[in-house]
């Protein structure tokens, strides 16, 4: 018997999410091939509304009856379900499948990995180089008891290149990564060159500038400032009263140079899809326009609680990246896009004169996300003196408040955005008001 029919026997409503993924991966460790492997997974996730409560369960290859029973059992202790699953209809089509991606062979992935290792080793032969490559195709199908279905094929390509330098009292790890849906968007040479540039910058260790110097967040570090905002713009957080932006629509809450859009309509974006993980069509939602708060994003549950329409933001996996079929959907952005300003990275470094460049941190999300407070150890950061990079930092920590920094401390929005963190398109941000501590 069909899973939805089984669920309907004891539940008022049900929704089935299916993801069939075929993936190929290659791993290089220490410059040598460690693993070449493929896998195929059929994942199913079932949500039910039983007794007015929401239940969720997932399985990879399990029996339909067991999946239904697990979801019904979860509903006994679930949250009240203030919504009904809507009929699913075709809507906006967003390009998310590249036919060239599934044709990439293991030999090609191996060749790409060897090229990356060879290029890095040519300049830094003493480093341990690790490379991770993968390509995957996923077929997603969503059905519910209200009728209709949404289905789509999506591709994903991922390349991560890392280098390790292990010396006495000095362990330095640095990685660059890119995830795309289209083969032509995977720029392997640029990714390796970015890694090499940071390795050159970090040839020497320099004492960090302490106090509150200018801080330049590279795109890879911008999530430190934007992660709290993904909570603040969540319709569920607004309803629960935990968002600092509640009641501030139409208010100037950020610097005028800051514009932020949740854009689900970007063709082949790393999180591109025609519908969210509840089957609703995606769209484009301005969140901040020249510093003014405009909208919040909602999944089905948050919209029902708030008495508004859902915005197609019911996604698995949280604000950045893909959580896979095992995660229940919740309100999250599709693609967060920071409108770029002006200035190359070189120009920003020259104009900041003295300060700290932050490339990566340890423990993203540490601090009080609800209030906007962040507190992170810098894993990859560099010192700027007289407008040039003079070395990398060790044992350095940054802390501040994202809302305060993006309102009163935003010096300049750079002009060279990059895709980072799976779904964020952001340029470098030069700010003040961030505390820097070294030891």
C-alpha positions as CSV (number, residue, x, y, z in Angstrom):
1,X,0.0,0.0,0.0
2,X,1.1,3.6,-0.7
3,X,2.8,5.3,2.2
4,X,0.3,8.2,2.1
5,X,-2.6,5.8,2.1
6,X,-1.1,4.0,5.1
7,X,-0.7,7.2,7.0
8,X,-4.1,8.4,6.1
9,X,-5.7,5.4,7.9
10,X,-4.7,6.9,11.3
11,X,-3.7,10.5,10.6
12,X,-5.8,13.5,9.4
13,X,-3.1,14.5,6.9
14,X,0.3,13.4,5.7
15,X,3.1,14.6,3.5
16,X,5.9,12.4,1.9
17,X,9.2,13.8,0.9
18,X,11.4,11.5,-1.2
19,X,15.0,12.1,-2.4
20,X,16.8,9.6,-4.6
21,X,20.5,10.6,-4.7
22,X,23.3,9.1,-6.8
23,X,26.7,10.4,-5.9
24,X,30.4,9.9,-6.8
25,X,33.2,11.0,-4.6
26,X,37.0,11.2,-4.6
27,X,39.2,11.9,-1.6
28,X,42.9,12.8,-1.6
29,X,44.7,12.7,1.8
30,X,48.3,13.9,2.0
31,X,48.3,14.4,-1.7
32,X,47.5,10.7,-2.4
33,X,44.3,9.1,-3.5
34,X,42.5,7.7,-0.4
35,X,39.1,6.8,-1.7
36,X,37.0,6.6,-4.8
37,X,33.4,5.6,-4.2
38,X,29.8,5.9,-5.3
39,X,26.6,5.5,-3.5
40,X,22.9,5.6,-4.2
41,X,20.4,6.5,-1.4
42,X,16.6,6.6,-1.5
43,X,15.6,8.7,1.5
44,X,12.0,9.2,2.6
45,X,10.7,11.6,5.2
46,X,7.1,11.6,6.4
47,X,5.2,14.3,8.2
48,X,1.8,13.5,9.7
49,X,-0.9,15.5,11.4
50,X,-2.5,13.2,13.9
51,X,-4.7,14.3,16.8
52,X,-3.9,17.9,15.8
53,X,-0.2,17.4,16.4
54,X,2.7,17.2,14.0
55,X,4.9,14.1,13.7
56,X,8.0,13.5,11.7
57,X,10.1,10.4,10.8
58,X,12.6,9.5,8.1
59,X,14.2,6.4,6.7
60,X,16.7,5.2,4.1
61,X,15.4,1.9,2.8
62,X,13.1,1.0,5.7
63,X,9.7,-0.5,5.4
64,X,6.8,1.9,4.7
65,X,4.8,0.6,7.6
66,X,7.6,1.2,10.0
67,X,8.0,4.8,8.7
68,X,4.3,5.5,9.2
69,X,4.3,4.1,12.7
70,X,7.4,6.2,13.7
71,X,5.8,9.4,12.4
72,X,2.5,8.6,14.2
73,X,4.4,7.9,17.4
74,X,6.3,11.2,17.1
75,X,3.0,13.0,16.7
76,X,1.9,11.9,20.1
77,X,4.5,14.2,21.6
78,X,4.7,16.7,18.8
79,X,3.9,20.4,18.5
80,X,0.3,21.5,17.7
81,X,-0.1,21.7,13.9
82,X,-1.9,25.0,13.1
83,X,-1.8,24.4,9.4
84,X,-3.0,22.0,6.7
85,X,-0.9,20.7,3.9
86,X,-1.9,22.6,0.7
87,X,-2.7,21.1,-2.7
88,X,0.6,21.0,-4.7
89,X,0.6,22.7,-8.0
90,X,3.2,23.6,-10.6
91,X,4.7,27.0,-10.3
92,X,7.9,28.9,-11.1
93,X,10.6,26.8,-12.7
94,X,14.2,27.5,-11.6
95,X,17.1,25.8,-13.3
96,X,18.7,23.3,-11.0
97,X,19.8,20.4,-13.2
98,X,22.9,20.4,-15.4
99,X,23.1,17.4,-17.7
100,X,26.9,17.7,-17.9
101,X,27.3,17.0,-14.2
102,X,26.2,13.3,-14.1
103,X,28.6,12.6,-17.0
104,X,31.7,13.6,-15.0
105,X,33.7,10.4,-14.7
106,X,35.8,9.2,-11.8
107,X,38.9,9.7,-14.0
108,X,38.0,13.4,-14.4
109,X,37.6,13.9,-10.7
110,X,40.9,12.2,-10.1
111,X,42.6,14.4,-12.6
112,X,41.1,17.5,-11.0
113,X,42.4,16.4,-7.6
114,X,45.8,15.6,-8.9
115,X,46.0,19.0,-10.6
116,X,45.1,20.8,-7.4
117,X,47.7,18.8,-5.3
118,X,50.4,19.4,-7.9
119,X,49.8,23.2,-8.1
120,X,49.9,23.6,-4.3
121,X,52.9,21.4,-3.9
122,X,54.8,23.2,-6.6
123,X,54.9,26.3,-4.3
124,X,54.6,24.7,-0.9
125,X,56.1,21.2,-1.0
126,X,56.2,20.9,2.7
127,X,52.4,21.1,3.2
128,X,50.0,18.2,3.6
129,X,47.4,18.7,0.9
130,X,43.9,17.2,1.1
131,X,41.2,17.4,-1.7
132,X,37.6,16.3,-1.6
133,X,35.5,16.2,-4.9
134,X,32.0,15.0,-5.5
135,X,29.2,15.1,-8.0
136,X,25.6,14.1,-7.2
137,X,22.2,14.0,-8.9
138,X,19.1,14.1,-6.7
139,X,15.5,13.4,-7.8
140,X,13.1,15.0,-5.3
141,X,9.4,14.2,-5.1
142,X,6.9,15.7,-2.7
143,X,3.3,14.5,-2.3
144,X,0.7,15.0,0.3
145,X,-2.9,13.9,1.1
146,X,-4.3,17.3,-0.2
147,X,-3.4,16.2,-3.7
148,X,-0.9,16.9,-6.4
149,X,2.9,16.5,-6.4
150,X,6.1,18.4,-7.1
151,X,9.1,16.7,-8.6
152,X,12.5,17.9,-9.8
153,X,16.0,16.7,-10.7
154,X,18.9,18.7,-9.2
155,X,22.7,18.4,-9.6
156,X,25.5,19.3,-7.2
157,X,29.2,19.6,-7.6
158,X,31.6,20.2,-4.7
159,X,35.3,20.8,-4.5
160,X,37.2,21.4,-1.2
161,X,41.0,21.9,-1.2
162,X,42.9,22.1,2.1
163,X,46.4,22.5,3.3
164,X,47.9,21.6,6.7
165,X,51.1,22.8,8.2
166,X,52.0,21.1,11.5
167,X,55.0,22.3,13.4
168,X,55.9,22.5,17.0
169,X,53.6,24.9,18.8
170,X,52.1,25.9,15.4
171,X,49.3,23.9,13.7
172,X,47.7,25.7,10.8
173,X,44.8,24.4,8.8
174,X,43.3,26.3,5.8
175,X,40.6,25.2,3.4
176,X,38.8,26.6,0.4
177,X,35.5,25.1,-0.9
178,X,33.0,25.6,-3.6
179,X,29.6,24.0,-4.2
180,X,27.7,24.6,-7.5
181,X,24.9,23.0,-9.5
182,X,26.4,23.6,-12.9
183,X,29.8,22.4,-14.2
184,X,30.7,25.7,-15.9
185,X,30.4,27.4,-12.5
186,X,33.1,25.3,-10.9
187,X,36.2,27.4,-11.1
188,X,38.9,25.0,-9.9
189,X,41.9,27.3,-10.8
190,X,40.4,30.3,-9.0
191,X,39.7,28.2,-5.9
192,X,43.3,26.9,-5.7
193,X,44.7,30.4,-6.3
194,X,42.6,31.8,-3.4
195,X,44.2,29.1,-1.2
196,X,47.6,29.9,-2.4
197,X,47.1,33.6,-1.8
198,X,46.2,32.9,1.8
199,X,49.2,30.6,2.2
200,X,51.5,33.4,1.0
201,X,49.9,35.8,3.4
202,X,50.4,33.4,6.2
203,X,54.0,32.6,5.7
204,X,54.8,34.6,8.8
205,X,53.0,34.9,12.2
206,X,52.3,38.4,13.3
207,X,50.8,39.7,16.6
208,X,47.1,40.7,16.1
209,X,45.9,44.2,16.4
210,X,43.9,44.3,19.7
211,X,41.1,46.6,20.9
212,X,38.6,47.6,18.2
213,X,40.6,47.9,15.0
214,X,39.0,47.9,11.5
215,X,38.1,44.3,10.7
216,X,37.7,43.0,7.1
217,X,35.4,40.0,6.9
218,X,36.2,38.0,3.7
219,X,33.1,36.4,2.1
220,X,34.0,33.1,3.8
221,X,33.7,34.9,7.2
222,X,30.6,37.0,6.5
223,X,28.4,34.2,7.9
224,X,29.6,35.3,11.3
225,X,27.6,38.5,10.8
226,X,24.7,37.0,8.9
227,X,23.9,33.9,10.9
228,X,22.2,35.9,13.6
229,X,20.1,37.6,10.9
230,X,18.8,34.3,9.7
231,X,17.2,34.0,13.1
232,X,16.1,37.6,13.2
233,X,14.3,37.4,9.8
234,X,12.7,34.0,10.6
235,X,8.9,34.4,10.8
236,X,8.9,31.8,13.6
237,X,11.4,33.8,15.7
238,X,9.3,36.9,15.1
239,X,6.1,35.1,16.2
240,X,7.9,33.7,19.3
241,X,9.2,37.2,20.2
242,X,12.9,36.1,20.1
243,X,13.8,38.2,17.0
244,X,15.3,41.7,17.7
245,X,13.5,42.8,14.5
246,X,10.0,42.1,15.7
247,X,7.8,45.1,15.1
248,X,10.5,46.9,13.1
249,X,9.3,46.5,9.5
250,X,9.8,49.8,7.8
251,X,12.5,50.9,10.3
252,X,16.1,51.8,9.5
253,X,17.7,49.0,11.4
254,X,20.9,48.7,9.3
255,X,23.4,51.0,7.5
256,X,22.0,52.5,4.3
257,X,24.8,50.7,2.3
258,X,23.4,47.3,3.4
259,X,20.8,45.6,1.2
260,X,19.9,41.9,1.8
261,X,17.7,39.8,-0.4
262,X,16.5,36.2,-0.1
263,X,16.5,35.2,-3.7
264,X,15.1,31.8,-4.6
265,X,15.0,32.5,-8.3
266,X,18.7,32.4,-9.1
267,X,19.3,29.9,-11.9
268,X,21.8,27.2,-10.9
269,X,22.4,28.8,-7.5
270,X,23.9,26.3,-5.0
271,X,20.5,26.0,-3.3
272,X,18.5,26.5,-6.5
273,X,15.1,24.7,-6.6
274,X,11.7,25.3,-8.1
275,X,9.9,24.6,-4.8
276,X,10.8,24.4,-1.2
277,X,10.8,21.3,0.9
278,X,7.1,21.6,1.6
279,X,6.3,21.8,-2.1
280,X,5.5,25.5,-2.3
281,X,7.0,27.6,-5.1
282,X,10.0,29.7,-4.4
283,X,10.3,33.4,-5.0
284,X,12.4,36.6,-4.3
285,X,11.9,38.3,-1.0
286,X,13.6,41.6,-0.1
287,X,14.7,41.5,3.6
288,X,16.6,44.8,3.9
289,X,16.5,47.6,1.4
290,X,19.2,50.3,2.0
291,X,19.1,49.5,5.7
292,X,15.3,49.3,6.0
293,X,13.6,46.1,7.3
294,X,11.1,45.0,4.7
295,X,10.0,41.3,5.1
296,X,10.4,38.1,7.1
297,X,10.4,34.5,5.7
298,X,7.9,31.8,6.6
299,X,7.3,28.1,6.2
300,X,3.8,26.7,6.5
301,X,3.8,26.4,10.3
302,X,5.3,29.9,11.0
303,X,2.9,31.5,8.5
304,X,-0.1,29.8,10.1
305,X,0.9,30.9,13.6
306,X,1.5,34.4,12.4
307,X,-1.7,34.7,10.3
308,X,0.2,35.4,7.1
309,X,0.9,33.6,3.8
310,X,3.9,31.3,3.6
311,X,6.8,32.6,1.4
312,X,8.2,29.3,0.1
313,X,10.9,29.1,2.8
314,X,10.2,25.7,4.3
315,X,13.7,24.2,3.9
316,X,15.6,21.3,5.5
317,X,19.0,21.9,7.0
318,X,18.8,25.4,8.5
319,X,20.0,28.7,7.1
320,X,23.1,27.5,5.2
321,X,23.5,24.3,3.1
322,X,21.4,21.3,2.7
323,X,20.3,19.2,5.7
324,X,19.3,16.2,3.6
325,X,16.1,14.2,3.8
326,X,16.4,13.4,7.5
327,X,15.8,17.0,8.7
328,X,12.3,18.3,9.1
329,X,11.6,21.6,7.2
330,X,11.7,24.9,8.9
331,X,11.9,28.6,8.0
332,X,15.2,29.3,6.3
333,X,16.5,31.5,3.4
334,X,16.9,30.1,-0.1
335,X,19.9,32.3,-1.2
336,X,21.0,35.2,0.9
337,X,22.4,37.9,-1.4
338,X,24.2,40.9,-0.1
339,X,24.1,43.7,-2.6
340,X,27.8,44.4,-3.5
341,X,29.3,47.9,-3.2
342,X,32.6,49.0,-4.7
343,X,36.2,48.1,-4.3
344,X,38.4,45.1,-4.9
345,X,39.9,43.1,-2.1
346,X,43.3,44.7,-2.7
347,X,41.7,48.2,-2.5
348,X,39.8,47.4,0.7
349,X,43.1,46.2,2.3
350,X,44.9,49.3,1.2
351,X,42.1,51.6,2.4
352,X,41.8,49.9,5.9
353,X,45.5,50.7,6.4
354,X,45.7,48.9,9.8
355,X,43.5,46.1,11.1
356,X,42.5,42.4,11.0
357,X,41.3,40.3,8.1
358,X,39.1,37.4,9.1
359,X,38.8,34.5,6.7
360,X,37.5,31.7,8.9
361,X,36.4,31.1,12.5
362,X,36.0,28.2,14.8
363,X,32.6,27.4,16.1
364,X,30.3,29.5,13.8
365,X,27.2,30.4,15.9
366,X,28.9,30.7,19.2
367,X,27.5,33.5,21.3
368,X,23.9,34.5,21.6
369,X,22.4,34.2,18.1
370,X,19.0,35.5,19.2
371,X,20.5,38.9,20.3
372,X,23.1,39.0,17.5
373,X,26.1,38.5,19.8
374,X,29.0,36.5,18.3
375,X,32.2,35.3,19.9
376,X,34.6,33.3,17.8
377,X,38.2,32.1,17.7
378,X,39.8,33.1,14.4
379,X,41.1,30.0,12.7
380,X,42.4,31.9,9.6
381,X,43.1,35.6,9.9
382,X,45.7,38.1,8.8
383,X,47.3,41.3,10.0
384,X,47.2,44.4,7.9
385,X,49.8,47.2,8.4
386,X,50.4,50.2,6.2
387,X,47.7,48.8,3.8
388,X,49.3,45.5,3.2
389,X,49.1,42.0,4.7
390,X,52.2,41.2,6.9
391,X,51.3,37.8,8.4
392,X,48.7,35.5,10.0
393,X,47.4,35.5,13.5
394,X,47.4,32.9,16.2
395,X,45.3,32.6,19.4
396,X,43.1,35.4,18.4
397,X,39.4,36.0,19.2
398,X,36.7,38.3,17.9
399,X,33.4,39.3,19.5
400,X,30.7,41.8,19.0
401,X,27.0,42.2,18.0
402,X,26.0,41.7,14.3
403,X,23.1,44.1,14.5
404,X,25.2,46.9,15.9
405,X,28.1,46.2,13.5
406,X,25.8,46.2,10.5
407,X,24.0,49.4,11.6
408,X,26.7,51.7,13.0
409,X,30.0,49.9,12.1
410,X,29.7,49.2,8.4
411,X,32.5,51.1,6.8
412,X,32.3,49.7,3.3
413,X,30.7,46.9,1.3
414,X,33.1,45.4,-1.1
415,X,32.5,44.9,-4.8
416,X,33.5,41.3,-5.4
417,X,30.9,38.9,-4.1
418,X,31.4,35.1,-3.8
419,X,29.2,32.1,-3.1
420,X,30.1,30.7,0.4
421,X,28.5,28.6,3.1
422,X,26.3,26.7,0.6
423,X,23.8,29.5,-0.1
424,X,25.3,32.9,0.7
425,X,26.4,35.3,-2.0
426,X,28.3,38.1,-0.3
427,X,31.2,40.5,-0.9
428,X,33.9,41.3,1.7
429,X,32.6,43.6,4.5
430,X,34.9,46.2,6.1
431,X,33.6,47.1,9.6
432,X,34.4,48.7,12.9
433,X,33.1,48.0,16.4
434,X,34.4,44.4,16.6
435,X,36.6,43.6,19.6
436,X,39.8,41.7,19.0
437,X,41.6,39.9,21.7
438,X,45.0,38.1,21.4
439,X,47.0,35.9,23.8
